[in-house]
């Protein structure tokens, strides 16, 4: 790595890190630059462990010692600046120490994702990057095999998703389904039972689903507020609900995913 001082915030080599609080960036699913941002030394470490190639890093001087063993074999610029400079550059306080611009890996095909998988999580049109990251963390921690996301779902490689997931979006196999909900047929052809979390009169409880002990199961979670689309529910083999108390009808989607995955993990 090459340590370089930030002499000007207009340096074109810093363009990856400019104004990261811009709301328009949250709307991008697959940025045309082919890059994503890994925020914190821990997430950078996980990105490197996944085989992703770094392009550049910005950091504070006090974090250089932690970054050096991670980046010593990479001939990239590591820009070092003061907190005030980096805050002006990014639009927020760099309290996690460093941000790395990483080259995006090519996404696998759906068929590659399904190979040897038994538990798949599908995210339909979830737009909140925090929820996406939290679900990936549950997938990694509770033992599901992979994640599929629909065409309108938020980008798991958006920096907030990566950060909230603690870098697990870099470890969990995932890809984007190009046809939805038609793409569910490919899963069914591979022997998956498709179970959608939704409030419906004919829904089975989560405990009833786990008791069925399906060899291959794909669980679908819908967007915040509106939930799953009617077409997805109609294409599912099971509609599932988590029983609630005290007049609460449902959980936040990230909490629902964690509860569901925990229940499936403990299936006999």
N, C-alpha and C positions, 0 to 999 in steps of 0.2 A: 504494500500500500504506500501511497505517496501523500504525506501530510502537506496541505496547502492552506495558507491563510486566505480568508475571505477579504479581498481588497475592495470589491464592489458588488453590491447586491444585483447589479445589472449584468454580471458575468453570465454569458449564455449557458455555461456549463451547469449553472444552478437552476435552470428552468424547470427541472423535474420537481423541485421543492417549493416553487413559488405559489403563494396564496392557496394553501391547502384547505382553508376553511371556505373557499368559494363553493356556494351551494350548487353551482352548475356541475362541479366535479362529482357530486353525489348522484347525478343522473346518468353518468356514463357507466355502461356495463362492461365493455371491453375497450379500454382506451386505445386509440390508434397508435400511440407510441410503443405499444407492446411491453410496457413496464408496469410494475406495481411497487408500492412503497412498504417496506418492512420497518416498523417503528419500535425501537428499543434494541439493545444488544442481544437480548434473549431471542427476539423474533428474527433478527438477522442471523443468529446462530442456527435457528431451525430452518431458515431458508437455505443457508449454505449446506446444511446436513441433507436437505432434500435435493441437492444438486443444482440449485438455481444460481445463475451467474450474476454477481453484483456489477453495477455500472459506476456508481458513485455513492458517497456517504457524506452527510453533514453531521457534525457533532460538536460538543463542548470539550474543552481541553481536559477536564477531569475524567472523561470517559475514554480517553485514548488508550490507557493501559488495558482496559477490558476489551477494546476492539482489536488491539494489535495481534493477539494470538489467533483471532478469527480471520483476519484479513491479510496476514503477513505474506501469503502466497498469491495474493491477487494484485495485479498491477493496475490499481484504480486510484483516482484522487479521493482523498478523505479531507473534506473542507472543514476547517476548525474556525469557529467564531465565538463571539461573546453572546450571552443570552439575549441581549437586546437586539443584536443583529439578526440572529436566527428567528426571533419572534417577528421582526419586521418581514423577514423573508417568507416564513410559512403562514403567518397570521395567528399563531398560538405559541404558548410557552413550551419550549422543548424540554419538558420535565422528565421524559423517559430517556434522555441521554443522546440518542442518535436516531437518524432515519436513513435507511439504505434504499437506493433506487435499484431494483432488481429486474432482470430480464424475465418476462413472462414465459413459462413453459407452454408447450403445445398441449392442448387439452386432449385426453384420450377419447375414444369413441364410447358410446353407450355399451356396446357389446364387450369392450375391454373392461369396463367398469363392472359388468355383471359376472364376468368370469370368476368362478370360485366364491362369489358373494352369497350370503344367506340373509343378511339384514341390510336393507337399503332405505335411506331416508330421502324423500322427495319434497322439495320446497316449491310451492306454487305461488309465484308472483309476490313473494315477500319483499317489501320495499325498504324496510329499515335495516341498515347495515349492522347495527348493534345486535338485532335479533338473529341475523344470519351468522354472525361471528359466535354468538352464544350457542346456537344450535350445533355448529361445527365442534365447539368445545365439548358439548354433551356427547356427540357422536364419537369423538375420540376417546373420551373418558369412560363411556358406558358400552363401548364395544361394537357399535354398528360398523359395517364394512365400507360404506361409501355413501356419497350424497349425489343426487341428481337435482338440477335446478331447471326451472322452466324458462322460456325465452325472456319473460318480463321480470324475472327475479333479480334482485340487487346483486352486484358483483362481489363474490366472496373475497376477491383480491383488493377491494377498496381498503384503504389504510385503516379505517375504523373497524371493519370486519376482521382484518388480520390481527389488529391489536386486541380486540375483545376476545377473539378465539385463542389468544396467547400463542399464535403461530400455528395452531392445529389445522388451519385451512391449507397449510403447506405440507401437511402430513397425510391428511385424509384424502383418499382418491375421490375425485369429483369431476363432473362434466355437465355441460348444458344440453338439455333435450331440445332438438330443433323443431319437433312436431308435438303439440300439446292440445288436448289430452290423448291424441292418437298414438303418441309414443308409448303409452301404457301397454299397448298390445305386444310390443317387443318383450316387455317384462313377463307378461302372461305366457308368451310362447316359450320363455325360459323357465317356466314353472313357478313364477312368483305369484303369491296371493297379494292383491292390492287392497290395503286397508286405509280408508280416509278418515281423518279426525274431523267430525262435524256434528252439529246438533241436528238430529233427525229423529222422527218418531220410531223408525225401525232400526235405530242404531243399537249395536250390542255394547256392553260395557267393556272397558279395557281388560278387566279380569277375565271376562268371557273370551276375549280374543286371545289372551295369553294361554288360556286353558286349551285352546285348539292346537297350540304348539305346531304351527306350520313350519315345514322345513325351510321354505324360502318365503320371505315376507318383505313387502315394500310398503312403508308407512308414509302417507301424504299429509303434509301440513299446509294450511292455506294462509293467505295474506292477512295482515292485521285488519281488524274491523269486519270486513265482509266475509272472511273465511274462504272456503273452497267454492269454486264455480259449480253450478248445477251439472254441467257436462262432465266434470271430473267425478263428482259423486255418483252420477249415473254409470260411469265406466268402471267403478270400483267393485271389488268382490265383497267387501265388508265396509260398513260405515260404523265408526267407533266413537264412543263418548267417554269422557272421564267423569265419573259421578262427582257432583259438587254439593256443597252445603250452604246454608245461610242465604239462600236466594242468589248466589253467584252462579252465572250460567256457564262461564268458561274461564280458562287461564290464558295469560299471555302466551303467544305461540312458542316462545323460547322455553317457558316453564312447562308447557304442555309436552314439548318434545323431550325434555329431561325426564318428566314423570313417565312418559310412554316408554322411553328407552330403558329406564331403570326397571320397569315392569317386565319388559321383554328379556332383559339381561338375567332376571331371576326366574325365567320360565324353566320348569324342570326338564 
